[in-house]
Amino acid sequence: MRALINAPVVDIETKQQLIDLLEPTGWLVRPSSDEGVDDALTQSLLEKFSPHARTRLQLADRVLIDVGNNEYGMASLENVGAIHFRVVKDNARHEEMQHLVEGVCKTLIPVLEPKTPVSQPVFTRIELLEANSSSPAASGTMQNIHSYGFRQFVRFERVTEYRLFWFLLVAFALTFAVSIGLAFFGGADATVVEIKGWVERISSAFLVSTLTSIITLAIQYQRWRSVDVRIEWS
């Protein structure tokens, strides 16, 4: 059985760029010392695809991938602005292939997300196909199983960071209030002016830390929302 996964991307136009993009997955099949071995593996994979897919692959920039347990496939640049992932699992049942595809998608999401166009999903097509067939036996849609909003995520998933954020925010508010009070009611005494300067610097440090904390939590939230997924099959 075969799986086809299409992913829209930007700035991936050459084979080397494709290799660099997929390097973090650990899937790339390294060239062996015997070119005949690589050619035989490539040819054996091509024979498992439909004639139409085989022709497209032969004309496109492509790389061999091993998604685990010697489950081989190909990643190819058959169209501008998209990567096509094809994975083969011989004699697999639908449930086995679905499980394999879900694992592939979870690995790909953090790799592809920075290259995915803003207005598009990470995957536009997920299909299972019988051997040598072009008609899908099943189609999948990626569903997000993390449905918390940002506030709930911070409160329930990042408890330590949540407490730290409130500490920083309260500390900033207090030091800012003190600096305002010194500015209006502290007078022009040199000691007061020096204290006011120190308080302002401390307040600024707390403000920067608070903003950094918010940005870090926002980035973590986006990753948390995107990485854990499930695929609804029909």
RADAHU-V930181 format. One record per pair of residues at least 4 apart in sequence whose C-alpha atoms are under 7 Angstrom apart, sorted by sequence separation. I is the first residue (numbers start at 0). J is the second residue. If there is no record, write none. Layout:
I:J, I:J
//
This chain:
12:16, 13:17, 14:18, 15:19, 16:20, 17:21, 18:22, 34:38, 35:39, 36:40, 37:41, 38:42, 39:43, 40:44, 41:45, 42:46, 43:47, 48:52, 49:53, 50:54, 51:55, 52:56, 53:57, 54:58, 55:59, 65:69, 66:70, 91:95, 92:96, 93:97, 94:98, 95:99, 96:100, 97:101, 98:102, 99:103, 100:104, 101:105, 102:106, 103:107, 104:108, 107:111, 108:112, 111:115, 115:119, 128:132, 147:151, 148:152, 149:153, 150:154, 151:155, 152:156, 153:157, 154:158, 157:161, 158:162, 159:163, 160:164, 161:165, 162:166, 163:167, 164:168, 165:169, 166:170, 167:171, 168:172, 169:173, 170:174, 171:175, 172:176, 173:177, 174:178, 175:179, 176:180, 177:181, 178:182, 179:183, 180:184, 181:185, 187:191, 188:192, 189:193, 190:194, 191:195, 192:196, 193:197, 194:198, 195:199, 196:200, 197:201, 198:202, 199:203, 200:204, 201:205, 202:206, 203:207, 204:208, 205:209, 206:210, 207:211, 208:212, 209:213, 210:214, 211:215, 212:216, 213:217, 214:218, 215:219, 216:220, 217:221, 218:222, 219:223, 220:224, 221:225, 222:226, 223:227, 11:16, 22:27, 48:53, 65:70, 66:71, 76:81, 91:96, 128:133, 147:152, 152:157, 153:158, 180:185, 187:192, 11:17, 31:37, 65:71, 76:82, 115:121, 128:134, 185:191, 30:37, 64:71, 65:72, 75:82, 76:83, 128:135, 129:136, 154:161, 45:53, 64:72, 74:82, 75:83, 127:135, 128:136, 153:161, 63:72, 64:73, 74:83, 75:84, 112:121, 126:135, 127:136, 63:73, 64:74, 74:84, 111:121, 127:137, 62:73, 63:74, 73:84, 74:85, 126:137, 127:138, 61:73, 62:74, 73:85, 126:138, 61:74, 62:75, 72:85, 73:86, 108:121, 125:138, 126:139, 61:75, 72:86, 125:139, 181:195, 60:75, 61:76, 71:86, 72:87, 125:140, 59:75, 60:76, 71:87, 59:76, 70:87, 178:195, 59:77, 70:88, 56:75, 178:198, 178:199, 55:77, 174:198, 175:199, 175:202, 174:202, 171:202, 171:205, 28:63, 170:205, 171:206, 27:63, 28:64, 27:64, 28:65, 66:103, 26:64, 27:65, 167:205, 26:65, 26:66, 167:208, 168:209, 167:209, 164:209, 14:60, 14:61, 164:212, 9:80, 149:220, 8:80, 7:80, 8:81, 7:81, 8:82, 6:81, 7:82, 5:81, 6:82, 5:82, 6:83, 5:83, 4:83, 5:84, 145:224, 4:84, 3:84, 4:85, 143:224, 3:85, 24:106, 48:130, 49:131, 143:225, 145:227, 2:85, 3:86, 47:130, 48:131, 49:132, 144:227, 1:85, 2:86, 47:131, 49:133, 143:227, 144:228, 1:86, 2:87, 143:228, 144:229, 1:87, 142:228, 143:229, 0:87, 1:88, 141:228, 142:229, 0:88, 141:229, 142:230, 0:89, 141:230, 142:231, 0:90, 20:110, 140:230, 141:231, 0:91, 139:230, 140:231, 139:231, 140:232, 139:232, 138:232, 139:233, 137:232, 138:233, 137:233, 9:114, 8:114, 9:115, 8:115, 9:116, 7:115, 8:116, 7:116, 7:121, 6:121, 7:122, 6:122, 5:122, 6:123, 109:226, 4:122, 5:123, 108:226, 5:124, 4:124, 5:125, 4:125, 105:226, 3:125, 4:126, 105:227, 3:126, 105:228, 2:126, 3:127, 2:127, 1:127, 2:128, 1:128, 0:128, 1:129, 101:229, 0:129, 1:130, 101:230, 0:130
//
